[in-house]
């Protein structure tokens, strides 16, 4: 079993419902949740005006290899109403599930990059991640130190 960290987000419709359903679906697809952060409400960012997000990070274990895990997460997003072919990049979405880390591997393919390429610049990821893995180090940088460099003022624990 590989240890994974996955970010969950939603800012369309019933955000709590989407986060909860995504977690249930992950468990049904072979991702055992071993820890989860609180849910945080965060400011949106991107090219279009949109509502606030709910964000959470889970730690889990899975037998799925990285690309199979990515496909499973995309199936979950689609089941919750996300249509990547019709959405604006960084725009609103019912569900956004991102692999942050996978058992300490570094991977860069056309469709998947692990660790997530922008996770260390996103307070909405690092705040919940630091709560469940305070000693975690990514690319030689402690998550807590990376978080200290970011503005986390728009993040509120629910």
DAVENCOR-V780823 format. One line per field, one symbol per residue. psi: psi as a letter, one per 40 degrees, with the letter a starting at -180 (. if undefined). burial: I if it has 9 or more other C-alpha atoms within 8 Angstrom, else O. A space follows every 10 residues. Layout:
# DAVENCOR-V780823
psi: ???
burial: ???
This chain:
# DAVENCOR-V780823
psi: hhhihhhhih eiagdddddd ddddddddef hhheiiiihi hiiiiaeihi iiihiihihi iiehiddddd ddddddddde ehgdeeihhe aiidhhhhhd ihfeihhhad ehhhihdede ehdedddddd degdehhhfe hhddddddei hedehhh.
burial: OOIIIIIIII IIOOIOOIIO IIOOIIIOOI IIIOOIIOII IIIOOOOOOO IIIIIIIIII IIOIOOOOII OIIIOIIIOI OIOOOOIOOO IIIIIIIIII IIOOOOOOOO OIIIIIOOII OIIIIIIIII OIOIOOOOOO OIIIOIIOOI OIOOIOOO
